[in-house]
Amino acid sequence: MKRYGLFYQLLLVIVLSIFGSTYNAHGADEAEAKYWFEKGLSYFDSAQYDKAAEAFSKILDLNFRFAKVYVIRGIAWSEKGEYDRSISDYTKALEINPHLAQAFYNRGVAWSQKDNFDHAIEDFTKSIELNPQDVSSFHGRGIAWVNKGDFDRAIDDYSKALEYDPQNAIIYYHRGNSYEHKGDLDRAFADYTEAVRLNPMNADFYHSRGNILIRKNEVDRAIANYTKALEINPRFLEAYYNRGQAWNRKNELDRAISDFTRVLNINPRFNETYFNRSRAFLKSGNLKKALDDAKKAFALSPDNKSYGQFIKDIESKMQDKPSAKP
């Protein structure tokens, strides 16, 4: 399977728009430019983004200085995480063609990757002005609003995107996140449920729905959703952790301990898991294991005074009960 997927589709459209009959006068230069374009695509395919950028630079060296060539190279820089260079290329593209919506969108994504959400919003907005039905720009701007803590504006943008693409599961999921942050649990649950309907094989959707159900005190339904998430992704650390917390609430301590243990098998430095497994051991009467886990939690977070106090509480119980379970 091709790695570049959507990139390939975008780049193919771009090359056809660049190397058409209009440029036949370039003759050999055009043939060489096409050669480097194909090389660039093959490098994308094998994730060799340095070489892809070099190939697209060859096109520019041949004086095919078209805005869309800079966009292509900007994508290559973004793929290798060099967002300053990608922003520079998108800016050059816009100097040549200030009406190129794709360049504004891509630059907005790059600004987002640099956590400059004000600039990102500006670019997504310009992209939308040029292409008022661009789902990706509404979605990107919504994500930027979330990172600025403006969930109402994020919801507005996600809703607008869904008007144009009502089958987009990930946008329902992101809008659900925003509703959840606002405390609107019913709307959040409805969006997560729609995301599940559209894509029933995404573990995150079930996990988020489980989190809503926990907050609504529907523990059994939450556990069912966490379990579904884990069927899809058996290494989903947060789903094991939250299901363990749910089992703990139901006082099903062996199941809680089992899930916390799975978390620690994946990430043995997850201090809160040691603490919560310690609490489960304590409730089950296993004071020695409770103390061991409490000490591990405290060793990972020595500034956490509640962990230190918890150790003292367990030690006090052990003194009161010398015959504690080994």
C-alpha positions in Angstrom: 0.0 0.0 0.0 1.2 3.5 -0.8 2.3 5.4 2.3 1.5 8.9 1.0 -2.2 8.2 0.2 -3.8 11.6 0.3 -0.5 13.3 -0.4 -0.2 11.4 -3.6 -3.7 12.4 -4.7 -2.9 16.1 -3.9 0.5 16.0 -5.6 -0.9 14.2 -8.7 -3.5 17.0 -9.1 -0.7 19.6 -8.7 1.6 18.1 -11.2 -1.1 17.8 -13.8 -1.9 21.4 -13.3 1.7 22.4 -13.7 3.1 20.2 -16.4 0.2 20.5 -18.9 0.2 21.6 -22.5 0.8 25.2 -21.5 4.4 24.4 -20.7 5.4 22.3 -23.8 7.7 25.1 -24.8 10.0 24.1 -21.9 10.8 20.9 -23.9 13.7 19.0 -22.3 13.4 21.1 -19.1 9.8 20.0 -18.7 10.8 16.4 -19.2 13.5 16.7 -16.5 11.0 18.4 -14.2 8.6 15.6 -14.6 11.4 13.1 -13.9 12.2 14.8 -10.6 8.5 15.0 -9.7 8.2 11.3 -10.1 11.3 10.8 -8.1 9.9 13.0 -5.4 6.7 10.9 -5.2 8.8 7.7 -4.9 10.7 9.2 -2.1 7.4 10.1 -0.4 6.4 6.5 -0.8 9.4 5.3 1.2 9.2 8.2 3.7 12.5 9.6 2.5 11.4 13.2 2.9 14.9 14.8 2.7 15.3 13.2 -0.8 11.7 14.2 -1.7 12.5 17.8 -0.8 15.7 17.6 -2.9 13.8 16.3 -5.9 11.3 19.1 -5.7 14.1 21.6 -5.3 15.5 20.3 -8.6 12.2 21.4 -10.3 12.6 24.9 -8.8 16.2 25.0 -10.0 14.9 24.4 -13.5 13.0 27.7 -13.2 9.7 25.9 -12.8 9.0 28.4 -10.0 5.3 27.8 -9.6 3.4 28.3 -6.4 2.3 24.7 -6.3 5.9 23.4 -6.5 6.7 25.4 -3.3 3.5 23.8 -1.8 4.8 20.4 -2.7 8.2 21.0 -1.2 6.5 22.5 1.9 4.6 19.3 2.4 7.9 17.4 2.3 9.4 19.6 5.0 6.3 19.3 7.1 6.5 15.5 6.8 9.9 15.5 8.3 9.0 18.0 11.0 10.8 21.0 9.6 7.9 23.4 10.0 9.9 26.6 9.7 11.1 25.5 6.3 7.6 24.4 5.3 6.2 27.8 6.4 8.8 29.5 4.3 7.8 27.5 1.2 4.1 28.1 1.7 4.8 31.8 2.1 6.8 31.8 -1.1 3.9 30.1 -2.8 1.5 32.8 -1.6 3.9 35.5 -2.8 3.4 34.1 -6.3 -0.3 33.3 -5.9 -2.0 35.0 -3.0 -5.2 33.2 -3.8 -3.9 29.7 -3.3 -6.2 28.3 -0.5 -4.1 25.1 -0.2 -1.0 27.1 0.8 -3.0 29.0 3.5 -4.4 25.7 4.8 -1.0 23.9 4.8 0.7 26.9 6.5 -2.1 26.9 9.1 -1.3 23.3 9.8 2.4 24.0 10.2 1.7 27.0 12.5 -0.5 24.6 14.6 2.4 22.1 14.8 4.5 25.0 16.2 1.8 25.8 18.7 1.3 29.2 17.2 -2.5 29.0 17.1 -3.1 32.7 16.4 -1.2 32.5 13.1 -2.9 29.1 12.4 -6.3 30.6 12.9 -5.4 33.5 10.6 -4.3 31.1 7.8 -7.3 28.8 8.2 -9.6 31.8 8.0 -8.0 33.0 4.8 -8.3 29.5 3.4 -12.0 29.5 4.2 -12.5 32.9 2.6 -11.0 31.5 -0.6 -12.8 28.1 -0.3 -15.9 28.6 1.9 -16.7 24.9 1.9 -13.3 23.6 2.8 -13.9 21.0 5.5 -10.3 20.6 6.4 -9.9 24.4 7.1 -12.9 24.5 9.4 -11.7 21.4 11.1 -8.1 22.8 11.5 -9.4 26.1 12.8 -11.6 24.2 15.3 -8.6 22.4 16.6 -6.7 25.7 17.0 -9.6 27.2 18.9 -9.6 24.2 21.3 -5.9 24.7 21.9 -6.7 28.3 22.8 -9.4 27.1 25.2 -12.3 28.6 23.1 -14.6 25.6 22.9 -17.6 27.5 21.7 -15.8 28.7 18.6 -14.4 25.2 18.1 -17.9 23.7 18.2 -19.0 26.3 15.6 -16.2 25.3 13.3 -16.7 21.6 13.7 -20.5 22.1 13.1 -19.8 24.0 9.9 -17.4 21.3 8.7 -20.1 18.7 9.4 -22.5 20.6 7.3 -20.3 19.9 4.3 -19.1 16.5 5.4 -21.7 14.8 7.6 -20.0 11.4 7.4 -16.8 12.5 9.0 -16.4 10.5 12.2 -13.3 12.2 13.5 -15.0 15.6 13.4 -17.9 14.3 15.4 -15.3 12.9 17.8 -13.5 16.3 18.1 -16.8 18.2 18.6 -17.7 15.7 21.3 -14.4 16.5 23.0 -15.3 20.2 23.0 -18.8 19.5 24.4 -17.2 17.3 27.1 -14.8 20.1 28.1 -17.8 22.4 28.4 -19.6 19.9 30.7 -22.3 19.2 28.1 -22.2 15.4 28.6 -25.4 14.5 26.7 -24.2 16.3 23.5 -20.7 14.8 23.9 -22.1 11.3 24.3 -24.3 11.9 21.2 -21.3 12.9 19.1 -19.2 10.0 20.3 -22.0 7.7 19.5 -22.3 9.1 16.0 -18.6 8.7 15.6 -18.9 5.0 16.6 -21.7 4.5 14.1 -19.6 6.0 11.3 -16.4 4.2 12.3 -17.0 1.3 14.7 -13.4 0.2 14.7 -11.9 3.3 16.4 -10.9 2.5 20.0 -10.7 6.2 21.0 -14.4 6.7 20.3 -15.5 3.9 22.7 -13.0 5.1 25.3 -14.4 8.6 25.2 -17.9 7.3 25.4 -16.9 5.3 28.4 -15.5 8.4 30.1 -18.8 10.2 29.7 -20.7 7.2 31.1 -18.4 7.2 34.2 -19.2 10.9 34.7 -22.9 10.0 34.5 -22.4 7.2 37.0 -23.3 4.5 34.5 -20.4 2.3 35.5 -21.5 -1.0 33.8 -22.0 0.7 30.5 -18.7 2.5 30.8 -16.9 -0.8 31.4 -18.6 -2.3 28.3 -17.2 0.7 26.2 -13.7 0.4 27.7 -13.8 -3.4 27.0 -14.8 -2.7 23.4 -11.9 -0.2 23.0 -9.5 -2.8 24.3 -10.8 -5.4 21.9 -9.8 -3.0 19.1 -6.6 -1.9 20.7 -5.2 -4.4 23.3 -2.5 -2.0 24.3 -4.7 1.0 25.0 -3.2 2.0 28.3 -5.8 4.6 29.3 -8.6 2.2 28.6 -7.1 -0.4 31.0 -6.5 2.3 33.6 -10.1 3.7 33.4 -11.6 0.3 33.4 -9.6 -0.6 36.4 -11.0 2.5 38.1 -14.5 1.4 37.1 -14.0 -2.1 38.5 -12.7 -0.4 41.7 -15.9 1.6 42.0 -17.9 -1.6 41.7 -15.6 -3.1 44.4 -14.5 -5.9 42.0 -11.0 -5.6 43.3 -9.4 -8.6 41.5 -10.5 -7.2 38.1 -9.3 -3.7 39.1 -5.9 -5.1 40.1 -5.7 -7.1 36.9 -6.3 -4.0 34.8 -3.9 -1.8 36.8 -1.3 -4.5 36.4 -1.8 -4.5 32.6 -1.2 -0.8 32.6 2.1 -1.2 34.4 3.1 -3.9 32.0 2.8 -1.3 29.3 4.2 1.6 31.2 6.0 0.7 34.5 6.4 4.4 35.3 2.8 5.3 35.5 2.8 6.5 39.2 -1.0 6.9 39.6 -1.5 3.3 38.6 0.7 2.1 41.4 -1.2 4.3 43.8 -4.6 3.1 42.6 -3.5 -0.6 42.6 -2.2 0.1 46.1 -5.6 1.3 47.2 -7.2 -1.8 45.6 -4.8 -4.1 47.5 -5.5 -2.2 50.7 -9.3 -2.7 50.2 -8.7 -6.4 49.6 -6.7 -6.7 52.8 -3.3 -7.3 51.2 -1.4 -4.6 53.2 2.1 -5.8 52.1 1.4 -5.4 48.4 -0.5 -2.2 49.1 2.6 -0.8 50.9 4.9 -2.0 48.1 2.9 -0.2 45.4 2.5 3.0 47.5 6.3 3.1 47.9 6.7 2.7 44.1 4.2 5.5 43.5 6.1 7.8 46.0 9.5 6.9 44.4 8.2 8.1 41.1 6.6 11.2 42.5 8.5 12.1 45.7 6.9 15.6 45.9 3.4 14.1 46.2 2.6 14.5 49.9 -0.6 12.5 49.6 1.5 9.4 48.5 3.8 9.9 51.5 0.8 10.1 53.9 -0.8 7.1 52.3 2.4 5.1 53.1 2.2 6.2 56.7 -1.5 5.1 56.9 -0.7 1.7 55.5 2.2 1.2 57.9 -0.1 2.3 60.8 -2.6 -0.4 59.7 0.1 -3.0 59.5 1.2 -2.2 63.1 -2.4 -2.5 64.2 -2.8 -5.8 62.3 0.5 -7.7 62.6 -1.0 -10.8 61.0 -1.8 -8.9 57.7 -2.1 -11.0 54.6 1.4 -11.8 53.2 
